[in-house]
Amino acid sequence: MRMITFFLVGLTVHVVFFISIFDIYFTSPLVHGMTPQSTPLAPPASRLVLVVADGLRADSLFTLLSNSSSRTPYLRSVIEDKGTWGVSHTRVPTESRPGHVALIAGFYEDVSAVAKGWKENPVEFDSVFNESRHTWCWGSPDILPMFAKGASGDHVYTHTYPAEEEDFASTDASRLDTWVFTQVKSFFETAKSNSTMKASLLEDKNVFFLHLLGIDTNGHAHRPMSQEYLDNIGLVDAGVAELVSIVEDFFAYDGRTAYVFTSDHGMTNWGSHGAGHPSETLTPLVVWGAGVHNAQRVTEPQPYNDGYLQDWKLEHLRRVDVNQGDIAPLMASLIGVPIPVNSVGVLPLLYLNNSDQFKSESMYTNAIQVLEQFKVKMTQKKETTLSFLFTPYQLLTESKQAEFIRTARILIQLEKYEDAISLCQSLISQSLEGLVYYHNYDRFFLGCSVVLGFVGWTSYVVLVILKTHASLNRHPNLTKQIPSRNLARLCVCVAVVIAAFLLIQRSPITYYIYCLLPVPVWYSVLKESGTLKDLIRLAPSLPLWKCFGYFVLVAFGIELLVVSFFHRAVLTVGLAVLSLWPLLSGLFGKAKLRSLSWFLGCLCLAAFPLMPVVGREPNIQLVTCAGLLTLFTSACYLWSSRQRTPLHLSDRQQFVAQMLHVAMCAYVPSLTHSSLLQKQGLPLLNQIISWSTLASSILVPLLSSTRLFHRLLSIFLSLTSTYLLLSTGSEALFPPVLSWLMFVWINIEQEALLAQGVSGRQELSTIDFSANIDITKIRQLKLDDIRRSYFFVFFIITAFFGTGNIASINSFDPASVYCFLTVFNPFIMGSLMMWKVIIPFIIVMCTFETIQVATQLSSRSLFLIVLVISDLMALVKHFLISSSWCRTMAAGWTLAQALATM
């Protein structure tokens, strides 16, 4: 197989494997075609006011001040007198979009939905707004449009401020909330004199939604413990008090308004959110008004052992915790609209102040609504599975469903409301379990198909290595392989059977790809069976003890790397072991200075995996230090190179210009953050420098000399400049330390090559990669090349997890991009952070290419070994991953693997 064909096939296999992770683990749980369900009894409220304080932590609202007063006197009085309160537990990812979907639609978006946008709907879904008669919304342009777009009809009205107002560098982000309250007040004032608007407002089943972004913006900009954040909470409390007064006055205090105050997510002490820290997942919930219980005083201990009741001085008031998705059915029940058909929330009855009949009917409606989703999901899976292969969810067969419904109706008719409620809750629980069962129904089948294809691909790559790079002498009697024609016929028959099976089951097109891909892959493997026979024949003559030792080391190394996906500190252990390589291999005696540099470089790099990915307090001085370290190491590299090969004038001028640029980029973050602290905004000059640096970081190295060392140094300086602008603390030191170790690795590999008896070593500063390659100097693979390839994979993962990773991008500190922009733009900000994560990748990949040239080995040879190691890692992770975040990291690693090896 030619190299270009091999490349395309390998790329296809890896792309399929990458997509399969999302198709198997990240498919949308939503189904459509359910009938909306509503309670037949009259609701207690005619209208609902929903206030969402974006980014508000539960402890920030409930904790008293040092003088025992509250920073939110109005909401505190509601909690202690006329409302019911609790903690709403959110789910990862703790972002605005998934949080609002859970609140208003009652279901939890898949973790990958956070990357699909704030303004557009990845999937269509029902919501309380959609089921209402009218909904009026005020707030952020990033949140409101998605509910207006998802609504059927034209009854959701949005009022948003310009997106440019969401500026982290603003002097006072609380003005966003002031704008919302002012607009609502103006709205009701206008309605008093507008008969058409007033008539609409006086109808039932109306919703008023206030999205308050100021708290979240101030938290990002100044941290949740800052005075700006805390003052913003007080402003919101005063605004809610005035809002209630305005609403009650407009509706003549008719007692038919219900109020819900909550948050979409919390925030860490360092101003980020997206992960699963309690400060991010615990949000306040306060409900009062029509149909809601007044404060319930208790004397017995409450079933919460988290210590918050004592900290918040609320142990004497009943606390009712809910899952975030439970708020949607609560709001629907209060105003009598159908529960959103996609909701998986369970109605929290302890919030309702109504008759037992109303509660039982509402819970029955909730149970039927969830059961409808289960029935649709079951029907869909049954229609796409052969009858003799279909395995129904045994706890909720069709007969058991009918029995549940019949018994519940009888209990309600007999006025045994408590029993009916208990039965309905049991039905909801089993329906939700059944939904998960059918959602994951094909997971094992698809997983096996993908693994089979990937094992076949890895086997084929191993055979290619043995055949073309291992100097195997073919025995004339063993050259005969399985007849190609018969093998091809067999594979075609297998493919036809698989395709027919999938066609009968009406499977999606992606199923055909996952199930048919192993057929041509294994066909290629079986065609090369002669190579395997050769290896078996030559096995007695190979140094088996050395091969076995390499096998054990590689197996242990792969396990080490896989464990690092779950525990980053394992990389520190790996780097500590790697630091001893020159000593164990005997290179220390031949290159003491380089071996010592390697040892120190590994130990310095080993410190980074021990540092938190998120949660660092900004330390701009470290960014400046990183710039100085970059200049120092670059000067040392140039000085050592000049001793052997003098620099041309043009090269010298370019390196001086790049080093001055690094110095400037090390100073820009300090100047920017100083300006923001003084609330003077982002200086335009700093912004121009930052974007110009980003744009030139790819182009400038192309202007440097084609000599290997000079091009590598130019790439390092360009990428480090951008990295400094995206740094806020100790992570800025990562590229200089990594680059130092990479330069040492290049030099020490040349020493290792000399120790193996390979002659013809060239100085790095004299190698011109643009020159024609002397094919006679390209050598065959050796066992030590496995070690080189493993080092590369290890350093790639270290670059991936050293300071950040795909899974932590959701939790990044917005301060990292302040040199580029301060106005909230998730796509640009996310892209910048992705580039920051990729920069160390590029440094490692360029280093490995340099080693390939310096060690006189064809790139295809090392590429194949790296491919085998990384594919084996992917297979091990496929069997180990279980949690959603681990699957996200696996998807990120598969992408990284494609970048590194393709």
N, C-alpha and C positions, 0 to 999 in steps of 0.2 A: 504494500500500500504506500503510495507516494505521501510525502510529508504534508502537502496541502490537503489531501483527502483525509489523512489521519487527523489533521487539525480540525477540519470541519466536522468529522464524525465525533471526535472528542468533545468539541464545543456543543454539538447537538445533545449528546448524552448528558453533559453537565447542565445545560439549560433545562432539559426535561426533568432532571433530578431537582433542580432549583425550583421549578414551577410546581413540582409534585408536592413539595413541602406545604405550599399554600393551598393546593387543591385537596390535600388529604387532611390537613390540620386547621386551615384557616378559611374554610367555606362558610358562607353566611348561614346562620341557623334559621333564618326567617322562611316562613311558608306563607302562601297566599290562598285565598279562596274560602276563608272562614266567614261565618255569619256573625256580625256584631251582636254582643249580648249586653242587655241592660236590665237593671232591677225594675220590676213592675210597680213597686210602691213609690209614692211621692218622695222626692229627695228633700233633705232638710234645708238646702241652700239654693238660691236662684243664681248666684254668681260666685266666682272664685277669683281671688287676687293672689297670684303667685309671684313671690319676690325671691330671686336667686342672686345672692351675693357671691359673685365669682371669686374663688380662691380663699374663701373664709374658712379658717380652721375652727373646729369645735371648741378647743380650749381658749381661743382668742375671744370668743363670744361669751362663754360661760364663766370664765375665771374672773373673780372679783379683784379690785384694786387693793393696794396695801392698806388703805383706810376702810376696807370692807364695803366700799361703794362699788357700783357697776359702771363701766364705760358705756353700757347700753341700758340706761334706766327704763326705757319704755318696754323693750323686749323682756327685760328681767321682771318687770311688773306683770307682763302677760304670763310668763312662766309660773310666777308665784300666785296668780289669781285666776285668770280666766282662760288658760290654754293648756295644752298637753305638749310636752317636750320630749326629746330623746336625741339619740345620735343616729345619723344616717350613714350606713357603711357602704362606701363606694368600692369599685373594683378597678383593677389595673386594666388599661392605662388610665391613670387619673388625669385626664385631659378634659378640656371644656366640651368638645363635641360629644364624646362618649358619655360624659356626665349628664349633659342635657338630654340626650336621647334616653338614658335610663330614667331620668326624672319625668319626662313628658310622654315618652312612648312605652316605658315599662320593660324594655329589654336591654340586654347588655351587648353592645357591638363587639365583634371580634377584635382582638388586640391589634390586628393589622389594619383596622378601619381608621386608626389615627393617621395613617399615611395617605388616606384616600381623600383628604380634603375636609375643610370646615364648611365651605360654602355650597358644595354639591353633595347630593345624596348618593353614596355608593350603591345602596339598595333602597327601594321604596318601602316605607313603613307607615303604619297608622300611629296616631298620637291623640292625646286629650284635646289638643287644639283642633285637630281634624274633625273630631266627634262633636265639638262644641257648636253652638249656634253662631256665635261671633267670638273672635279672639283679637284683642288689641295688644300689640307688643311694642315695647320701647327698649332700646339698648344697642348692643354691638352689632355692626354689620357682618361680623364673622359667625354669629350664632342664629340670629333671627331669620335670615333668608331660607335656611334649610328647612324650617318648619312651615314657612309660607309655601315653598315649592312642593313640599310633601303633602299639603292639604288638598282635598278634593273640593272643588268649588272655589269661590272667591270670598271667603269669609274670615281670612286671617290677614290682619292689617298690621304692617310693620312700620316703625318709625325709628330710623337709625341716624347716628351722627357720622360724619365722614371718617373713613378708615385712618386718615392721617392723624386723627386725634388720639389714637392709641399709641402714644409716644412714651417710651420708657424714660426719656430724658426730659419730659415736661416738668415744669416747676410744681405742678400740683395735679396729679392724676385723678384726685377726687372730683374734679370738675366734670368728669364723665358721668358720675352718679348724680351730681347736681343737675346736669343737663336732663337726665331721665326724669327726676322728680319735678323739675320745672315744666317739662313737656306734658307730664301726666296732669299736673295742676291746670295748665292751660287747656288741656283736652276737656276736662270736666267743666271748666268755666265756659268754654265754647258750647258744650252740649246743652247748657242751661238755656241758651238762646236759639238753639238749632233744634227744631221740633223733630226732624227726621232722625238726627243723631240720638236725640233723647229717647225716641221711641225704640230704637235699636237697643239702647242701653237698658231700658226697662224690661226687655224680654228676659226670659230665663235661659239657663245653660250658657251664660257668657263667661269668658275668661279674660282677665287682665294680667299680662305678664310683664314684669320689670326685670330686665337683666342689668345688673350693676357690676361693671368691670373695674371700677376704680381700685377696689381692694386688691384684686389680683395684680393690676399694673403696679401699684405701689409696693406690693410684696416682692415682685420681680426686681424692681428698681432699687428698693431700699431695705429689703428683708422684712419678714413678718414681725420682728421685734422692734422695728423702727417706729419712731413717733408718727411718721407719715401714715404707716399702715394702721396703727392703733387709732389715730385721729379720724381716719377714713371710716373705721367701724362706728365711731361715735356719730359721724355725719349720717351714715346709713340709718342708724337707730332713730335719729331725729327726723330723717326723711320718712321713715316708715310710720312714725307717730303722726306726722302731718298728713301722710297719705290716707291713713285710716280715718282721720277726722274729715278729710275731703270726701271720701267715698261714703261714709256714713251720713254726712250732711246731704250729699246729692240724692241718696236713696231714702232720705227722711227717717233714718234710724229704724228701718223695717226689720232688722235682725235676720236678714236673709243673705248675708255676705259671709263667706268663709275665707280665711287667710292662711296661707302657707308660706313660711319663711325658711329658706334652706340655702345650701351651697352645692355647687357641682363637684367640687374637690377642695382639698386643703392645700397646704404648702409646707415645704420643709423649712427649717431654720435658715437655710442658705438661699431661699428664694426660688426653688425649683419645684416642679411636680411632674408626675408621669409614672412614677414607680409605686411601690406598695408600702411605704413607710406609714405608720399610724398617723403621723401629722398630715399625710396626704389623703388617707382613706377615711378618716373620721371627720364628718361634717355635721353642723348643727341642724336640727329640725324643730321648728316651733309652729304649732298649728292652733288656731283659735277661731272663734266666730260661730256661725250657724252650723249645727250638727256636730260640734266638737266638744268633748268633755272639758269642763273646767279643771283647774289644778286639783289633783288628788293627793291629799296628804297621807303619808304612810308612817307607821311606827316600826314595822317589821323590817329586817334587813332585805334589801332588794337583790335580785339574782345577778349582780354584776360585781366582778372581782377585779376590775381594772383600777380601782382607787380614784376614779374621776369624780364620783359623787362627793367624796370628802374634800377633794381639791377644789371643787366648784361650789361647795357649801349648798348642795342641793339634795342631800341624802333624805330630807324630809318630804320631798315631792316625788311622785311616781315618775319614773323614767321609762320611756317606751322606745326601745331601739328598733330600727327597721333596716332592711336592705334598701338601697337607693331605688331599685325597681319597684318597690312596694308603694312608693308615693303616687305613682300614676293611677293604680286602681283606687287609692284613697281619694284622690281629687275627683275621679270619675263618679264615685259613689256619692260624694258630697253634693254634686250638682245634677246627678241623675243622667249623665251621658253614658253611652256604651264604653266599657273598658276597652282600650286599644287592643285590636285583635292580635297583635304580636306580643302583647305584654306577658311576661313571666313572673310578674309581681304577685305577692299574696297580700290581700287586704288586711291591714293592721287594725283589727276591731277595737283595740283599746283606745283608739283615737275617737271613735264614734260615740256620740251621745244621742242614742236613738233606741227604739224599742228592740227587744230581742227578735221580733219577727223581721224587722228591717235588716238587722245584722245577719240573720240566717239567710234571708233572701239575697242579700248582697254577696255573702260568701258562696251561696249556690251559683249565682251569676258568675262569680270569679272562677269557680270550679269548671263550669261548662265552657267558659271562654278559653281556659287553658286546655281543657279536654278537646276542644275543637281543633286546636293546633296539633295535638297528638294524633287525632284521627286523620287529618290531612297528611301529616308526615307519614303515618303508617300506610295510608292508601298509596301515596307516591312511591314508597319503597316496595310495596306489594306489586304495583303495576310494572316495576322495572326489575323484578326478580322472578325467576321461574318458580312455579307453585311448589314443586317438590324440594326446592332449595330455600324457600322462604321460612325464616324462623321468627315467629311473632314474639312480642314482649309478653312474657307469660303472666306477669302480675296484672296486666290490663288488656286481656283479650276482649273481643267484641261482646261476649256474654257477660263478662265482669263489668264492662262499662255500663251496659244496660241495667245490671243489678245495682250498681252504685247510684245511678240516676233515679231509678224507681224508689230505692230505699230512702234517699235524701228527700224526695218529694213527699213520701208518706210521713216521714218524721216531721217535716214542716207543717203538714196538714194536721198532724196530731199535736202540734204545738210543743213538740220536744225539740226546742230550738238548740239547746246545748249539744244534744246528740247529733243534730243535723249539721251544725257548724263543725263538729269534730270529724264527721264523715266527709264533709266537703274538703276540709283541710288535708285529710288523708288522700282524697282523690287528686287534689292539686299536686301533692308531693309525688304520687306515683305517675301522674301525667308528665311532670317535669323530668323524672327519671327516664320515662319512656321516650321523651323527646331527645334526650341525650343518647339513648340506645339507638334510635333510628338515625340520628345525625351521624353517629360513628359506625353505622352498620357495615359500610364497605371499607372501613379504614384498614383492617387487617389484610383484606384481599389486595387492596391497592398497594399497601406497604410491601407485601411479599413480591408483587410484580416489579415494583421499583428496585427492591433489593436484588432480585434475580437478575435484572438487567445490569445493575451496577456491579454485581459480583462477576458477571460475564465480561463486562468492559475491563475491569481490573485484571481479570485472568488473561484477557487478550493482550493488554499492555505488557504484562509479565512475559508472555510468550514472545512478543515482539522484541523485548529487551534481550531475552535469551538467544533469539534467533539472529539478531543483527548486531548485537553489541557485546556478546559474551564469549566470542571466539570458540564456539562449539564446532567440533569437527564432525560433519555428518557421515554416518556409516552408510555405505551404499545399499545394504540390505534393509535399512530403516527409512529410506527416503520415500517409500510408498506410503501414502496416507489414505485416509478414507476417501473412496471415490467421490469427487466433487458433485457429479451429476446426481448420484443417489442421495447424497447429503442435502443437496438443494431441493430435491423433490420432497424429502422428508420435512424440511423446514417450511416449504410452501404449504404442505398439508396441515402442519401444525398451525400456521398462520391463518389458514382458511377456517379451521375449526374454531380458533379463538375469535375470529371476526364474526363468524356465524353465531357463536354463543352470545357475544356482546350485542349483536344486531337483534336477536330474539328478545333480549332483555331491555332493548331500547336504551342502552347505556349512553352517557355523554361522549362526545368526541375525544375528550382527554383520556377516557378509559381505554380507547383503542390504542392511543400512543403508549400508555404505560404498559399495556399487556402485550402489544406487538413488538415493542422495542427489543425485548430480550431475544426474540427469534433471530434477527440478523446478527446480533452480537454473538450469540452462542454458535451460530453458523460459522462465523469467523474464527471462534476459538477452536471448534472441532476441526476446521481446515488446517490448523497449525498443530495438530496433535503429534505430528512427527517430531517437532521440537521438544516436546515433553518426553518422548521416548528417548531422544538423544541424551537429555539431561539425566534420565534414570540410568541409562547405560554408562554415562561418565561419572555418576555419583561416587563410586568407590575410589576414583582417582582424585577427587576434590578434597581439600583440607576441611573435612567435615566438622572438626572441633571449632575451626574458625568460623565456618558458615553457621554453625549452631549458636556460637557466641553472638554473631551479628544478628541472628534471628531473635534471640532473647532480648538483646539490647533494643532492637527496633520495636519489638512487641511491647517492651516496658516503656519505651519512649512514646509510642502512640498512646498507650493508656495514660501516661503522664499528661500528654497534650489534651486528651479528651476530658480528663478530670479538671483541667484548667478552665474549661468552659463553665464549670460549676463553682470552682474555688480558685480565684485568680492568684492566691498566694502560692499555689503549686508552681507557678512560673518562677517564683523566687528560688524555690528548691532546685528547679531545673537549671537555672542560671548559675547557681552555686556549684552544681555538679559540672556544668560546662566549663567553669573557670579552671577546673583541674585538668582539662584535656591536654594542654602542652606537657604537663608533668607526667601524666599517665602514658602519653604516646612517645615520650623521649625527646620531644622538641625543645624542652626547656634548656637542655645542655647545649643546643646548637643555636638557639636564638633567645638568649636570656631577656633582653630588653623587650622584645616583642611579646614574649610569653608573659612577662610581668605586666605589660600594658593590657594584654588580653585578660589576665586575672583581675586587674583593677576595673577594667571596663565592664566585665560581667557582674562584678559585685555592685558597681554603681547602678547599672541597669536593673539589678535585682531589687533595688529599693522601690521602684515605681509600682510594681504590682501590689505592694503592700499599702499603697496610698489609696484613699477612696476615689472611686470614679466620679461621684458627685458628692457634694457636701464640703468642698473646700472653701474656706473663706478667701476672698480675693487678696492677693499679695502681689501687687504690681511691681514691687522691688525685685521679686524673683524673675519677672519677665526681663527686666533690665539686666540682671545678672546673667540670664540665659543668652542675651545678646552679646554681652562681653565674653562669655565662654565660647560662643560661636566664633567671634573675631579672633580670640586667642588660638583656638584649635586650627582655624583656617590659616592663620599666620604661620603656625608650626608646620602644617602640611606644605605650604608654599616654600618655606625655608628649606625643609628636607628635600623637596623636589628640586629646588634650584641648585642644590649641591651637586645633583647628578645631571640635570638637563636645564640650561638657562631658559627663562621665559622670553617669548617674543614680546616686543613692545605692546602690540595690540592685546595680547593675553594679559600682560601686566596691568594695562589700563582698565580692562574689563573687570579683573578681580578686585582692583582697588575700588572701582565704582560699585561693585556688588557688596563689598565689605562696608563701604560708607552707607549703602542702602540698608544693610542689616542694622547698623548703628542707629539710623533714623527710625527704622521699624521697632527697635527696642525702646525708643523714647516715645513714640506716638501713643501707645496704650497708657503710659503714665500721664501724658498731657490730656488725653481724652477723658480718662476717669477723673482727673482733677477738675476738668471743666464740668463734668456731669455732677460731681459732688457739690459744686458751687451753683448747680442748677442753671448753668449758662448754655446748656444744649451741646450737641455734637458739633465741634468746629468743622467748617466746610473744608478747610485745607487738609485736616486729618482724614476726612472721608475720601477726598480725592486721592491722597497718597495711598490709602488702604485699597481702594478699588483698582488703582493703577498697578499696585504691587501684585494683586491677585491676577490681573490680566497678563502681566509680563512674566509671571513666575514660570510659565510654560514656554514662552518664546525666547527669553534671554539665554537660557542654556544652549539653544540652537546656534547662537552666535559665537560660542566659545570654541576653543581649539578641538580638533578631532582626536587629540591624544587622550587616551583613556582616563588618566588621572585628572587632567584639567577639566574634562567634561563632567566627570563625577563630582568634583568640587564645585563646579558652577551650578549643577543641579541641587546640591546640598544647600548652597547659599540662597538660591532663589526660593526653594521650598521653606527653608527656615524663616525667611523674611515674612512669608504669609502666615506661618505657624505662630510667630511671635504676635502678630496682630490679632490672632484668634485666641490668645491665651490670657489668663487672668492670675496665674499662680505657678505652682511648682511644675505643672505639665509642660511649661515652656522649656524646661531643662531637658525634656525627653529627647527631642531630635538631636541636640548636640552630643549627648551621651551615646545615643544609638549610633550616630554617625562616627563618633570616635571608635566605638567597638567594631563597626563595619570596616573602617579603614584598616584597623589592626587585623581583622579577619582576612582581608584580602592579602596582606603581606605575609601573614603566618601560614596561609594556604600554599604560598609559593615555597616556603621553607619545608612544608610537609611534602610537597611534590619532589623537592631535591632529596629528601630523606628516603623517598621511594625509588630513587635512582633515575628519575626522569631529568634529562639534561636540557639545555637550551633555554634556561630561564631568562626572561627579559625584565628590565626595569619598567614599572608601571608608567612612569612619566615618558617612556619612549614608545609605548605601544600605541599605534594608530589604528583605531577600529575601522576606519574607512578604507584601509588598505586591503588588497586582495588576500584572502586567507590561504596559507600554504597547506594544502590538503595533506601533504606528506607528514606534517607535524601533528595532525590530529590523531590522538591515541585512542585505544579501546577502553572500555569501562573497567574499573577496578573496584574491589570491595570497599575501598576507602571512599569512593564516590557516593556510596549509600550514606556514609556519615556526613558528607558535604550536603547532600540533599536533605537529610534530616535536620541539620543545622538551619538550612533555609526555611523549612516548614516551621521549625521552632521559633525562629526570629520573626516570621510572618505573624504567628499567633501572638508573640510578645508585642509586636507593633499594634496588633488588633486590640489587645487587652491591657496594654501598658498604661494608657491614660483614659481610654474610653472605648466604647464598642457600640454596635448597632442598637442593642437593647437599651443603652443609656442615653441615646440621643433625645428621647422624649423627656428626659430629666435634666437636660443641659441648662447651664446658667446663661440667661440671655446676655449677661455682661460680656460673654465671650465674643459677641458679634457687635458690640457697641462701637468699635472703630469703623464699622461698615454701615450700620444703620441702627436706629433706635425705635423706629416706628414698627409696630408689630406686623410681621409678615412671615407666617409659618413656613412657607415654601422656600423663600430666600434664606431665612435663618437655618432651616433644616439642611439646605444644600451646602451652606457654608460649614456647618458642623460636620457634614458628611465628608467634605473635602479635608477638613482638619483630621478626621480619622484616617483618611486614605494617604495622607502625606508620609507617615512612617512606612506604609506599605511600599510606596514608590522608592524610598531610600533603600529598603531591604532588597527589592527586586533589581534595582540598578547595581547594587553590590554583587548580587548573585550572578548577574550577567557578566560583570567584570571578572569574577572568579572563573567563570566558564572560559573566558578568553585567556586569562592568565595561566590557567592550568591545562590549556591546549586540549580541551574536550569539546566535542560538538554539542551545541545547545540542545539538539534533539535527545542526546543521551541523558543529560541531566534532567531535561524536561520529563522524560518518561519515568525516571525514578521518583521525582517529586510528585508526579501524577499518581503513582502507585501508593506512596505514603499518605498523601492527602485523601485519596479515595478510601483507603483503609480506615482513616480517621472518620470520614463521613459515614461509613457503614457502621462503625462502632457507636457513633453518636446516634444513628438512626434507631438502634436498639435500646439506648440508654435514656434518650430524652423523654420527658413526661409532662413537665409543666409548660404552659404557653410561652413563658419568657425564654425558657431553654430552647423551644422550637424557633422562637424569633432569632436567638443567637445562632442556631444551626443554619437558619436561612441566610443570616448575615455572613456566616463563615463560608457557606457554599458560594455566595457571591464573591467573597474575598478570594476563595480558592480559584474561581474562574479568572479573576483579575491577575492572580499570581502565576498561574500555570498555563493560562491560555493566551 
